[in-house]
């Protein structure tokens, strides 16, 4: 077991929603895992987030999750914080994964609303408070209504931010007015971190006061996203505009080669395979990017 490290209560910067490198539906590609982790840390990222949408978290078995937590934390070796998504429809399963994470020196856990039942806002407050009360690690909320079909309203976030063990939120709604409302409502709670999920929102989110981004493209180009974050924090608008154009070029060239909600992931893993970071295997029922689209991905990556 890795020696315990104490991390700060608040988080900032680029926390990478790391892809899960795979050989097949039951086997983690451990060689590529080591390569990716070192690639991210060398790129200057501020943390790694396991089992998000980009990491295909909902498709992984618990056996694979345990292995990935152990191997990732061993490879990271306390160089940066590791966060783990514990989302599940079962409260006890979420708590169990958090306890396993704590034993491996994970810094914090992240949870979406439970799927299947369409919870109202009062039920969301009850759920998150009960979850946070029973966790050995600090908790980030994860708002991603496109997948959970439940929106964590800004007023609900404001209420839950008062809980001492709920320390932040990752918002992947892509709803700019909502995100700005969060920043406004939480401006007097500096210890509560607000992170933007969509790559395309990173620049404006940081300029408006967000703590950082949890952006898929940082898997491929960590230095680009870290540089953009620092430029925005420093108020270097000219540099922000130039770097933001590169992020938008990535989005337009790689994320939009299909017409489904997983097109970004197919394009990203395809690009990472071209870059030699891992192969493009996706867990069932997802299929990799169509071969006739690979030309566009290859042209983008090799042209950078």
Secondary structure as UniProt FT lines:
FT   STRAND          13..17
FT   STRAND          22..24
FT   TURN            25..26
FT   STRAND          27..28
FT   HELIX           30..42
FT   TURN            43..44
FT   STRAND          47..50
FT   TURN            53..56
FT   HELIX           57..59
FT   HELIX           62..76
FT   TURN            77..78
FT   STRAND          81..85
FT   HELIX           91..103
FT   TURN            104..105
FT   STRAND          108..112
FT   HELIX           121..133
FT   STRAND          138..143
FT   HELIX           145..148
FT   HELIX           154..160
FT   TURN            161..162
FT   TURN            164..165
FT   STRAND          166..171
FT   HELIX           176..185
FT   TURN            186..188
FT   TURN            190..191
FT   STRAND          193..196
FT   HELIX           199..201
FT   HELIX           202..207
FT   TURN            208..209
FT   STRAND          212..213
FT   HELIX           216..219
FT   HELIX           222..233
FT   TURN            234..235
FT   HELIX           237..250
FT   HELIX           251..255
FT   TURN            261..262
FT   HELIX           263..274
FT   TURN            275..276
FT   TURN            284..285
FT   HELIX           291..293
FT   HELIX           294..303
//
